[in-house]
Each structure stands twice: as C-alpha cells, then as structure tokens.
Amino acid sequence: MGRLRAGIGRVSLTPAIGTWLMGFAGRAGGCTSIRDELYATALVLDDGCRQLVLISCDLLAIHPDVVAATRACVREAPDLAEAQIMVCCTHTHSGPPGYATPCTRAIDRAYVAALPHQLTAAVRRAWLARMPARLGYASGHAAIGINRRKLLKPGYTIIGESPAGPVDHSVAVVRIDRSDGSPLATIVNFACHPIVLGPENLAVSADFIGSARTVVEAATRSPMLYVQGACGDINPIGGAGATSAACDRLGALLGAEIVRVYDGIRTRQTAIDLVASTCEIELPLMQSLDPALRPDLPRLAERMDKEFPWSARMGANGALMEVQTFEIGDLGIVGVAAEPFAETGLMIKQRSPFASTLFAGYTNGCTSYVPTERAYAEGGYEVLAGYIAYRLSYPLASAAEPMIVRACIDALHLIHQQSH
C-alpha cells in the first residue's frame, strides 16, 4: 500500500476515409466522413509497488487476439502482468473494426494491424506522465437509456422500447486529481448502446459518448475515459437511426449529469492498494436450435465469414471468456468479454464486497450476447440471432449468465480479501 500516482495518455483512433464501420450489417460501404474523433485513452495507476492500466477505446469491440498483442506490446516497456492491463471498448456502432483476417480489405487490415501499437503508445504516454494523485468517486442518474426487448406475444420479442423492462440508469464517476487538486482524469461507467446514429450513418463517430465527452472535458479540463456497462438489452431512447441532433442532445444530458456529479466529488490523497486478477471461464452453447427459429441472415453470415469472422476462442465444451478485476482502494472494477444484460450488471454490483463497483462489458474481447435465463423463453435478437455476428455455431446456453455472475462475484471477493 502506497501513495497513489496516476498518468493519462491519449492517441487518435480515427480511421482513414473508406475504412469499414462496424455495428450494423446493412451498411453498403466504408466510412465517408468524420463526425467526431475517436480515441484510445489510457490511465496508469501506481501505488509504488503495483500498477494498473485501464484503456478505453472508441471501438465496437476488440478481438482477444488483438488484446493479447496489445498486452505483449505494453509489457515490452514497463514490468506488467497481463492481469494488470484492462482493455475496454465503448461499443460505438460507428467505428472501425477491431479484428481482421487475410481476407479482409487491405485498408481494414492495416487499421487493425496498427491497433496494438496505437494502444501501447497511449499507455506509454500515461506511464511517463505519472505524478502524485488523489481520487474520489460518486454516482448519479441519467435516464437516456431504455430496455429494448419489446415482448409482442409469448416467445416473440422485437427490438423496440420496453419502459417496464430492467434498466440501469446509474452513472458512476471517478474523479482523479493531481496532488494540488487540479483535474487529471475522469472515469465514467454507464450502460447504453451507442447506436443513436443508426445503420444509415457512414460518418465515423463515438455516438452519444463522443457528445458527452465534449461536454465533460470542456467542464473538467481533463480527459474522460468511458467504460461501457451491461447494455446488451439497453438502447438510447429513440433507438437507432435518430438524427445527429438527437445524438448531441442525449450526449449533452449524460454529460451534464457527469459534470454535476464530478463537481460534488472531493478527492482524497491517501495510501491505497492496487490489486488485479484475471481468469477464464468456459460458457456452454445450446446443443441444438429449432430450424424455424434460426434467422435468415445469409448476407450477414456470408460477409462475416469472408471478411470479419470473429472466431471466438473455443474450449472443449464452450466459448472461452475472460473475467478481469481491479481493486483501487475501496473501489472495484470487473470486466467481462461479452454483451451482458442490465440485470446482470446490477446483480453483480449489488453483490460486490466493495463500497462501489464499476461493471464493464466489452472488455478484453467480446464472446457474444449473454441473455438472462428468463430471456430465452421470450426469444428475440439477443437470444436467437446475435450469436451469428460472433460466428458461434449456436447461441450461448441459458446457464452462461449465472456462470458469469458467479465468476464476477467470486473474483471481486477474492481480490477484496487479498488486501483486507
């Protein structure tokens, strides 16, 4: 346990015009313009003995192979273990690919090949910029998201708006200041799909997160790292395909709440423990699926097979997924390589032993959607179609979600016990 030091670094992830935009199957070509810049922002925390690295990327997701390459690159300079490096994605649906194969177009291959080096550059900037720091946190409330699983009849669910459905409106804000109290960085954890701009949009964008970031960084005069939460079943109010003005409006609402919470936080300069752990679990797949329930998505499957086969890492009995945990004093962070539902994130945060816990989806990869057990009887895209984009042979089985909950809670308790 030692006095906290922190450093922040940022690089651009904005792609060249023509790079493919990931997130919607129906797009006809690559990006044609830049609406707002994309970034990788890295935060290094140091207690004098151990270090933690948190990287937030304006990307849909990064494949575990790219995460592994990034960790190997980062470790060439500082003496870090894999468990100390967490790579989160904001999950914007208007950003470039986080994976490529030899069959992918050259412009997209070049982008992905540079990713580990770009992320490493952000980390190295943060590493060199470490200085004495103080930390505080609090939470607020932003009702810009809504449950998207609209049940029309038993067993038939569409993507729409379900006002009575589970949703997590909490906005967790971690404020990091220099030792003199001047702002250094802000971590924000919120759960909502960044899809306001929709499938017709061909402009590079961080979606409402970019709009919120503009508000927050202007007010705090410090970089913001956005950590996406459990938003597998949460869309912004108004859904996909809304206007650019709607994107800015929702981002401004979220940004204003972040700033309000931030202004009320009083940071403390105290001795702090930094602990990290990682483990891998194997998520079972369904053994069969009624052919009548299989969606007819030949164009999506054909294109994914040719250019972007996600190729989830498979074990003997299912899909492999990383669970990573950080302890920052009495603050916990747990990240999973998947798209969990809001209920899952809420349950894990509620059962965490930490005073406050951030839950991160889309972290160190993304295996697939992970519906709750109840969702299987209701059907819908997340249960019956989402697995195709991840190139799984079948959807995850209903036992997958309880396994993730148990693994996250166990991991949080384990690192909590190590320092208490």
C-alpha positions in Angstrom: 0.0 0.0 0.0 1.4 3.4 -1.0 0.6 6.9 -2.1 -1.3 6.9 -5.4 0.4 8.2 -8.6 -1.5 8.4 -11.9 -0.8 9.3 -15.5 -3.0 9.8 -18.5 -2.3 9.3 -22.2 -4.3 9.6 -25.4 -3.9 8.8 -29.1 -6.3 9.1 -32.0 -8.1 6.0 -33.3 -9.9 7.9 -36.1 -9.6 5.7 -39.3 -8.9 6.8 -42.9 -11.9 7.5 -45.1 -13.1 4.3 -46.6 -12.5 2.1 -43.6 -15.4 -0.2 -42.8 -17.7 0.9 -40.0 -18.7 -2.0 -37.7 -22.0 -2.4 -35.8 -24.7 -2.7 -38.5 -25.0 -5.4 -41.1 -26.7 -3.4 -43.8 -24.1 -0.7 -44.5 -23.1 -0.6 -48.1 -19.6 0.6 -47.8 -16.8 2.2 -45.8 -17.0 5.5 -43.9 -17.4 8.6 -46.0 -16.7 11.4 -43.4 -15.6 12.1 -39.8 -18.3 13.3 -37.5 -16.1 13.3 -34.4 -12.7 12.0 -33.5 -12.2 8.5 -31.9 -9.7 8.0 -29.2 -7.8 5.4 -27.1 -7.3 6.9 -23.6 -5.1 5.1 -21.2 -4.9 5.6 -17.4 -2.0 4.3 -15.4 -2.4 4.0 -11.6 0.7 3.3 -9.4 0.8 2.6 -5.6 4.6 2.4 -5.5 4.5 -1.4 -5.7 1.9 -2.4 -8.2 0.4 -0.7 -11.3 -2.9 -0.9 -13.1 -3.6 0.1 -16.7 -7.1 0.9 -17.9 -7.5 1.6 -21.6 -10.8 3.0 -23.1 -11.2 2.6 -26.8 -13.8 4.2 -29.1 -14.4 0.8 -30.9 -17.3 -1.7 -31.2 -15.1 -4.4 -29.7 -11.5 -5.7 -29.9 -10.9 -9.4 -30.6 -8.9 -11.2 -27.8 -6.1 -11.8 -30.3 -5.6 -8.0 -30.6 -5.9 -7.7 -26.9 -3.1 -10.3 -26.4 -1.0 -8.4 -29.0 -1.6 -5.1 -27.2 -0.7 -6.6 -23.8 2.5 -8.1 -25.2 3.4 -4.7 -26.7 2.7 -2.8 -23.5 4.7 -5.2 -21.4 7.8 -4.6 -23.5 8.5 -1.4 -21.6 7.0 -1.5 -18.0 7.1 -4.6 -15.9 3.4 -5.5 -16.0 1.5 -8.8 -16.0 -1.5 -9.4 -18.3 -3.9 -9.1 -15.4 -2.8 -5.5 -14.8 -3.9 -4.4 -18.3 -7.6 -3.9 -19.0 -8.8 -3.0 -22.5 -12.4 -1.7 -22.6 -14.4 -0.6 -25.7 -17.2 2.0 -25.7 -19.0 -0.2 -28.3 -19.7 2.6 -30.7 -21.5 1.3 -33.8 -20.0 3.9 -36.0 -16.3 3.0 -35.6 -13.7 0.8 -37.4 -13.1 -2.9 -37.0 -11.3 -4.4 -34.0 -10.4 -7.6 -35.9 -9.3 -8.6 -39.4 -8.2 -11.7 -41.4 -6.1 -12.1 -44.6 -9.4 -11.9 -46.5 -10.3 -8.5 -45.0 -9.8 -5.5 -47.2 -6.3 -4.0 -47.2 -7.4 -0.7 -45.6 -9.1 -2.6 -42.7 -6.2 -5.0 -42.2 -3.8 -2.0 -42.0 -6.0 -0.3 -39.3 -6.2 -3.5 -37.2 -2.5 -4.2 -37.5 -1.7 -0.8 -36.1 -4.1 -1.1 -33.1 -1.8 -2.8 -30.6 0.9 -0.1 -31.3 -1.6 2.7 -31.0 -2.9 1.5 -27.7 0.6 0.9 -26.5 1.5 4.5 -27.4 -1.3 5.8 -25.2 -0.2 3.6 -22.3 3.4 4.7 -22.6 2.4 8.4 -22.6 0.4 7.7 -19.4 3.3 5.8 -17.9 5.8 8.6 -18.4 3.3 11.2 -17.1 2.7 9.5 -13.7 2.5 12.0 -10.8 1.1 12.1 -7.3 -2.6 12.0 -7.4 -5.8 11.8 -5.3 -9.0 10.0 -6.0 -12.7 10.2 -5.2 -15.9 8.8 -6.7 -19.7 9.2 -6.6 -22.7 8.3 -8.7 -25.6 10.0 -10.4 -28.6 9.2 -12.6 -29.2 9.6 -16.3 -32.4 8.3 -17.9 -31.3 8.4 -21.5 -31.5 4.6 -22.0 -34.4 2.2 -22.2 -34.8 -1.6 -22.3 -35.1 -2.6 -25.9 -36.7 -6.0 -25.7 -40.3 -5.5 -26.5 -42.4 -8.6 -26.0 -45.2 -8.7 -28.6 -46.5 -12.2 -27.6 -45.2 -15.2 -25.7 -41.9 -16.3 -27.3 -41.8 -13.3 -29.7 -39.6 -10.3 -28.8 -38.5 -7.5 -31.1 -36.0 -4.6 -30.7 -38.1 -1.7 -29.6 -38.8 0.1 -26.3 -40.0 -1.6 -23.2 -40.5 1.1 -20.5 -41.2 -1.6 -17.8 -38.1 -3.6 -18.6 -34.9 -3.7 -16.5 -32.5 -0.8 -17.0 -29.5 0.7 -15.1 -29.7 4.5 -15.1 -26.8 4.9 -12.6 -23.8 7.0 -13.7 -20.6 6.1 -11.8 -18.0 8.9 -11.9 -14.4 8.5 -10.6 -12.5 11.8 -10.3 -8.7 11.8 -10.3 -6.9 15.0 -9.4 -3.2 15.9 -9.2 -1.9 16.3 -5.6 -2.7 20.1 -5.8 -6.3 19.4 -6.5 -6.2 20.3 -10.2 -8.0 17.8 -12.6 -6.2 14.9 -14.1 -8.8 12.4 -15.4 -12.4 11.2 -15.1 -13.6 7.7 -15.4 -17.3 7.3 -16.3 -19.3 4.0 -16.2 -22.7 3.9 -17.8 -24.7 1.3 -19.7 -26.3 2.2 -23.0 -25.8 1.0 -26.6 -24.1 3.8 -28.7 -26.4 3.4 -31.7 -28.2 6.7 -32.0 -26.8 7.4 -35.4 -28.0 4.1 -36.8 -27.2 2.0 -39.9 -27.7 4.7 -42.5 -24.8 6.7 -40.9 -21.5 6.4 -42.7 -19.6 9.0 -40.6 -17.1 8.0 -38.1 -18.4 8.8 -34.6 -18.2 7.9 -31.0 -22.0 8.4 -31.0 -23.6 10.0 -27.9 -20.5 9.1 -25.9 -18.4 11.5 -28.0 -21.0 14.2 -27.5 -21.0 13.6 -23.7 -17.2 13.6 -23.7 -17.1 17.0 -25.3 -19.3 18.4 -22.5 -17.3 16.7 -19.7 -13.9 17.6 -21.0 -14.8 21.2 -21.5 -16.1 21.5 -18.0 -13.4 19.4 -16.2 -10.4 20.3 -18.3 -9.3 16.7 -18.1 -9.6 13.6 -20.3 -12.6 11.3 -19.8 -12.4 7.5 -20.1 -15.8 5.9 -20.8 -16.3 2.4 -19.5 -19.3 0.8 -21.1 -21.6 -1.2 -18.8 -24.1 -4.0 -19.1 -26.0 -2.7 -22.1 -26.8 -5.8 -24.1 -30.5 -5.1 -23.8 -30.4 -1.3 -23.4 -30.8 1.2 -26.3 -30.8 5.0 -26.2 -34.4 6.5 -26.0 -35.5 6.9 -29.6 -33.5 3.9 -30.8 -31.2 3.6 -33.8 -31.3 5.9 -36.7 -32.1 9.1 -34.9 -30.7 12.4 -36.0 -27.3 13.9 -35.3 -29.1 16.5 -33.2 -30.6 13.7 -31.1 -27.1 12.2 -30.6 -25.9 15.6 -29.3 -28.9 16.0 -27.1 -28.6 12.7 -25.4 -24.9 13.2 -25.0 -25.4 16.6 -23.5 -27.9 15.2 -21.0 -25.4 12.5 -19.9 -22.5 14.9 -19.9 -24.4 17.4 -17.8 -25.1 14.7 -15.1 -21.5 13.6 -15.2 -20.3 17.2 -14.6 -22.8 17.6 -11.8 -21.6 14.5 -10.0 -17.9 15.4 -10.7 -18.3 18.8 -9.2 -19.5 17.3 -5.9 -16.6 14.8 -5.5 -13.9 15.7 -3.0 -10.8 13.7 -3.8 -8.5 12.3 -1.1 -4.8 11.7 -1.1 -4.4 8.6 1.0 -2.4 5.3 0.9 -4.2 2.9 -1.5 -4.0 -0.7 -2.5 -4.0 -1.7 -6.2 -4.8 -5.3 -7.0 -5.6 -7.1 -10.2 -6.7 -10.6 -11.2 -7.9 -12.4 -14.3 -9.4 -15.8 -15.0 -11.1 -17.6 -17.9 -14.4 -19.3 -17.9 -16.0 -21.6 -20.5 -19.6 -20.7 -21.4 -21.7 -23.5 -22.7 -23.6 -23.3 -26.0 -27.0 -24.6 -26.9 -26.8 -28.1 -28.3 -29.4 -27.5 -30.9 -31.8 -24.8 -32.3 -35.1 -25.3 -34.0 -34.5 -24.5 -37.7 -37.7 -22.5 -37.7 -36.1 -20.2 -35.1 -32.9 -19.6 -37.0 -33.0 -16.2 -38.6 -32.5 -15.9 -42.3 -29.4 -13.7 -42.4 -27.4 -15.1 -45.3 -25.8 -11.7 -46.3 -24.6 -11.1 -42.8 -23.2 -14.6 -42.4 -21.6 -14.6 -45.8 -19.8 -11.3 -45.3 -18.8 -12.1 -41.7 -17.3 -15.4 -42.9 -15.4 -13.7 -45.7 -14.0 -10.6 -44.0 -14.7 -10.4 -40.3 -15.1 -13.9 -38.8 -14.9 -13.1 -35.1 -13.8 -16.7 -34.4 -14.5 -16.8 -30.6 -11.9 -18.8 -28.8 -13.4 -22.2 -28.0 -12.7 -24.8 -25.3 -13.7 -28.4 -25.1 -17.3 -27.6 -24.0 -18.0 -24.0 -25.0 -16.8 -20.5 -25.7 -13.9 -19.1 -23.6 -14.3 -15.7 -21.9 -12.0 -13.6 -19.7 -13.2 -12.1 -16.4 -10.8 -9.4 -15.1 -11.0 -7.5 -11.8 -9.2 -4.4 -10.4 -9.1 -3.1 -6.9 -8.4 0.6 -6.4 -8.7 1.0 -2.6 -12.4 0.6 -1.8 -13.4 0.8 -5.5 -13.8 -2.4 -7.5 -13.9 -2.8 -11.3 -14.9 -6.0 -13.0 -14.8 -6.5 -16.8 -16.2 -9.3 -19.0 -15.6 -10.1 -22.6 -19.3 -10.2 -23.5 -22.5 -8.3 -24.0 -24.4 -8.8 -20.7 -27.9 -7.6 -19.9 -28.6 -4.8 -17.5 -29.9 -7.2 -14.8 -26.6 -9.0 -14.9 -24.6 -5.8 -14.2 -27.0 -4.7 -11.5 -26.8 -8.0 -9.7 -23.0 -8.1 -9.7 -22.7 -4.6 -8.5 -25.2 -5.2 -5.7 -23.4 -8.3 -4.5 -19.8 -6.9 -4.7 -17.9 -6.5 -1.4 -16.6 -3.1 -2.5 -18.0 0.2 -1.4 -18.5 1.0 -5.1 -18.1 -1.2 -8.1 -17.9 -0.5 -11.9 -19.1 -3.2 -14.2 -17.6 -3.2 -17.7 -18.8 -5.2 -20.7 -16.9 -5.4 -24.0 -13.7 -5.8 -22.1 -10.7 -7.7 -23.5 -12.8 -9.1 -26.3 -16.5 -9.9 -26.8 -17.8 -13.5 -26.9 -21.4 -12.9 -27.6 -24.7 -11.6 -26.1 -25.3 -13.2 -22.7 -29.1 -13.1 -22.1 -30.6 -13.7 -18.7 -32.3 -17.1 -18.1 -35.8 -15.5 -18.4 -35.0 -14.0 -21.9 -34.7 -17.4 -23.5 -38.4 -18.1 -23.3 -39.1 -14.6 -24.8 -36.8 -15.1 -27.8 -35.6 -12.1 -29.7 -32.4 -10.9 -31.5 -30.1 -11.3 -28.5 -31.1 -14.9 -27.9 -31.7 -16.2 -31.5 -29.6 -14.0 -33.9 -26.8 -12.1 -32.1 -24.6 -15.2 -32.0 -24.3 -15.2 -35.8 -22.3 -11.9 -35.8 -19.9 -13.6 -33.3 -19.6 -16.7 -35.5 -20.7 -19.1 -32.8 -22.3 -22.4 -34.0 -25.2 -21.9 -31.6 -26.3 -19.3 -29.1 -24.9 -19.4 -25.6 -26.9 -21.7 -23.3 -29.1 -20.2 -20.6 -26.6 -21.5 -18.0 -24.0 -19.0 -19.3 -25.4 -15.9 -17.5 -25.4 -17.4 -13.9 -21.8 -18.6 -14.6 -20.7 -15.1 -15.4 -22.5 -13.7 -12.3 -20.8 -16.2 -10.1 -17.4 -15.8 -11.6 -17.5 -12.0 -11.3 -18.7 -12.0 -7.7 -16.1 -14.7 -6.7 -13.3 -12.7 -8.4 -14.3 -9.4 -6.7 -14.4 -11.2 -3.3 -11.1 -12.8 -3.9 -9.2 -9.5 -4.6 -11.0 -7.8 -1.8 -9.8 -10.5 0.6 -6.2 -10.2 -0.6 -5.9 -6.7 0.8 -8.2 -6.8 3.8 
